[in-house]
Amino acid sequence: MRYMSMMLGVALLAMSACTEVVDLDAEKVAVKAVLDSYVKSIIDEDMELYAENVAHDEAMVNFGGFGVPITGWEALKQVMDAQNETLSETEIDVSDVAVHVSGDGKLAWATCVWKLTAMLGEEPIELPIRCTWVLEKREDRWFIVHFHKSMPAG
């Protein structure tokens, strides 16, 4: 019995030594950096930077502030190209950011509020946008795999 207890103890110790400890605070900072880069890509109309932050999955489904669901990378790219042609002088004020990372450090979700201002032709617009993000860590980088943007009713 003593031998079994000792073997169980050694096995548990070995298993815990193999478990990778995730620095959740560092991962939250990394996720926030991806979201900041995403915002910068929209402000600067920089599709190369935008593409670096978003997964290029064809099964990915996103929801913008208007319209139908956006399915796949190519459809998302078309939506963003059209947005870049339509809007100018875009600014985004980000507030109420909350980032959460799963215990294994492979999945993250975040929420924030945007105040987006831009010019739509000659007309200034201001949109309050609520944002929800899902990110996945692939190898050593975080990618946005889903977002949902909405505007408050009323």
C-alpha positions in Angstrom: 0.0 0.0 0.0 2.8 2.4 0.9 4.5 1.6 -2.5 1.2 2.4 -4.3 0.8 5.7 -2.4 4.4 6.7 -3.2 3.9 5.8 -6.9 0.7 7.8 -7.1 2.5 10.8 -5.5 5.4 10.5 -8.0 2.9 10.3 -10.9 1.0 13.4 -9.7 4.2 15.3 -9.3 5.4 14.3 -12.8 2.0 15.3 -14.3 2.1 18.7 -12.5 5.6 19.3 -13.8 4.5 18.7 -17.3 1.6 21.2 -17.1 2.6 24.5 -18.7 1.9 27.5 -16.5 0.1 30.2 -18.4 0.9 33.9 -17.6 -2.7 35.1 -17.9 -1.8 38.7 -17.3 0.7 38.6 -20.2 -1.8 36.9 -22.4 -4.4 39.7 -21.6 -1.8 42.3 -22.6 -1.1 40.4 -25.9 -4.9 40.2 -26.7 -5.3 43.9 -25.9 -2.4 44.6 -28.3 -4.2 42.7 -31.1 -7.4 44.7 -30.5 -5.5 48.0 -30.5 -3.8 47.0 -33.8 -7.2 46.1 -35.2 -8.5 49.6 -34.3 -5.4 51.2 -35.8 -5.9 49.3 -39.0 -9.4 50.7 -39.4 -8.4 54.2 -38.6 -5.5 54.1 -41.1 -7.5 52.0 -43.6 -4.6 49.6 -43.6 -5.8 46.3 -44.9 -2.4 44.6 -44.6 -2.4 45.4 -40.8 -6.1 44.4 -40.6 -5.3 41.0 -42.2 -2.6 40.4 -39.7 -5.1 40.5 -36.8 -8.0 38.5 -38.2 -8.1 34.7 -38.9 -8.5 33.9 -42.6 -11.0 31.1 -41.9 -13.7 30.5 -44.4 -16.0 29.2 -41.8 -15.6 32.3 -39.6 -18.8 34.3 -39.1 -18.8 37.9 -37.9 -21.5 40.4 -37.3 -20.9 44.1 -38.2 -23.1 47.0 -37.0 -25.4 46.6 -40.0 -26.5 44.0 -42.5 -26.2 40.3 -42.8 -23.6 38.0 -41.1 -20.2 38.2 -42.7 -19.0 34.6 -43.5 -15.4 33.9 -44.3 -12.2 36.0 -44.8 -13.0 37.0 -48.4 -16.4 38.4 -47.5 -14.9 40.2 -44.5 -12.2 41.7 -46.7 -14.9 42.9 -49.2 -16.9 44.5 -46.4 -13.8 46.3 -45.1 -12.7 47.5 -48.6 -16.2 48.9 -49.1 -16.1 50.6 -45.7 -12.7 52.1 -46.6 -14.2 53.5 -49.9 -17.2 54.9 -48.1 -15.8 56.5 -44.9 -13.0 58.9 -44.4 -11.4 60.7 -41.4 -12.3 57.7 -39.2 -11.5 58.0 -35.5 -12.4 55.4 -32.8 -12.5 56.2 -29.1 -12.3 52.9 -27.2 -13.6 52.6 -23.7 -14.7 50.0 -21.1 -12.3 47.3 -22.3 -12.5 44.0 -20.5 -10.3 41.1 -21.6 -10.6 37.5 -20.4 -8.3 34.5 -21.2 -9.1 30.9 -20.6 -7.0 29.0 -18.1 -5.1 27.1 -20.8 -4.2 30.4 -22.5 -5.6 29.4 -25.9 -8.9 31.3 -26.0 -9.8 34.8 -25.2 -12.9 37.0 -25.3 -13.2 40.7 -24.8 -15.7 43.5 -24.8 -15.5 47.2 -25.3 -17.4 50.2 -26.4 -16.4 52.4 -29.4 -17.4 55.9 -30.3 -16.7 55.9 -34.1 -16.6 59.2 -35.8 -16.1 59.6 -39.6 -17.1 61.4 -42.7 -19.7 59.8 -44.9 -19.2 61.9 -48.0 -19.7 65.4 -46.8 -21.7 64.3 -43.7 -20.1 63.7 -40.3 -21.3 60.6 -38.5 -21.0 59.4 -34.9 -21.8 55.8 -34.0 -21.8 54.3 -30.5 -20.8 50.6 -31.1 -20.7 47.8 -28.6 -18.0 45.2 -29.5 -17.5 41.6 -28.5 -14.4 39.7 -29.6 -13.3 36.1 -29.6 -9.6 35.4 -30.1 -7.7 32.2 -30.5 -4.0 31.6 -29.8 -2.5 29.8 -32.8 1.1 28.8 -32.2 2.4 31.9 -30.5 0.0 34.6 -31.9 -3.5 35.7 -31.1 -6.0 36.1 -33.9 -9.6 37.4 -34.0 -11.8 34.5 -34.9 -15.1 36.2 -34.3 -16.5 39.7 -33.6 -20.0 41.0 -33.0 -20.7 44.8 -33.2 -24.0 46.3 -32.4 -25.5 49.7 -31.7 -27.8 50.5 -28.8 -31.4 50.7 -29.7 -33.1 54.0 -29.6 
